[in-house]
Amino acid sequence: MNTSYSFQQLNNALTNCTCFYLTKEKTEDGLAFALRDGCGDQEGDLFTDLYDAQAYITENQDCFDYLYRYN
């Protein structure tokens, strides 16, 4: 499934609106994305695609508003 936003746009929303950021991770199944806190600790499970990361990130209203400017 496609995402409306790039990895960098999603990461910018997180870093500007929260204390979290995204990293790209290599897994046995391919590329995945990790949500990390300010200490670099992974929060929750890996996202298997950007769409899942976007769906989670945009539950935060500040991140949603930040990303809306790209529409």
C-alpha positions as CSV (number, residue, x, y, z in Angstrom):
1,M,0.0,0.0,0.0
2,N,1.3,3.5,-0.8
3,T,1.8,6.3,1.6
4,S,1.2,10.0,1.0
5,Y,4.4,11.0,2.7
6,S,8.0,10.2,2.3
7,F,10.2,8.7,5.0
8,Q,11.8,12.1,5.6
9,Q,8.5,13.9,5.9
10,L,7.2,11.4,8.5
11,N,10.5,11.6,10.3
12,N,10.4,15.4,10.3
13,A,6.9,15.4,11.7
14,L,8.0,13.1,14.6
15,T,11.2,15.0,15.4
16,N,9.4,18.4,15.2
17,C,6.3,17.4,17.2
18,T,7.4,14.6,19.6
19,C,10.6,13.1,21.2
20,F,10.5,10.2,18.7
21,Y,12.1,9.5,15.3
22,L,12.1,6.8,12.7
23,T,14.9,4.6,11.5
24,K,15.2,2.3,8.6
25,E,15.9,-1.3,9.6
26,K,17.0,-4.3,7.5
27,T,15.1,-7.5,8.4
28,E,15.0,-11.0,6.9
29,D,11.8,-9.9,5.1
30,G,13.3,-6.7,3.7
31,L,13.1,-3.1,4.8
32,A,11.2,-2.1,8.0
33,F,10.9,1.1,10.1
34,A,11.5,1.5,13.8
35,L,10.0,4.1,16.0
36,R,12.7,5.2,18.5
37,D,12.6,7.5,21.5
38,G,15.2,10.2,22.3
39,C,17.5,7.6,23.8
40,G,17.4,5.5,20.7
41,D,15.3,2.7,22.3
42,Q,12.8,1.0,19.9
43,E,9.2,1.6,20.9
44,G,6.9,-1.2,19.9
45,D,7.1,-3.5,16.9
46,L,8.7,-2.6,13.6
47,F,6.5,-1.1,10.9
48,T,6.6,-3.3,7.8
49,D,5.9,-0.3,5.5
50,L,5.6,3.4,5.5
51,Y,1.8,3.3,5.3
52,D,1.6,1.6,8.7
53,A,4.1,4.1,10.2
54,Q,2.0,7.0,8.7
55,A,-1.2,5.6,10.2
56,Y,0.4,5.4,13.6
57,I,2.2,8.7,13.5
58,T,-0.9,10.7,12.3
59,E,-2.8,9.5,15.4
60,N,-0.9,12.3,17.1
61,Q,-2.7,15.5,16.2
62,D,0.4,17.7,16.2
63,C,2.0,15.3,13.7
64,F,-1.2,15.2,11.6
65,D,-1.2,19.0,11.5
66,Y,2.5,19.1,10.6
67,L,2.1,16.7,7.7
68,Y,-1.1,18.4,6.5
69,R,1.0,21.2,5.1
70,Y,2.4,18.8,2.5
71,N,-1.1,18.3,1.0
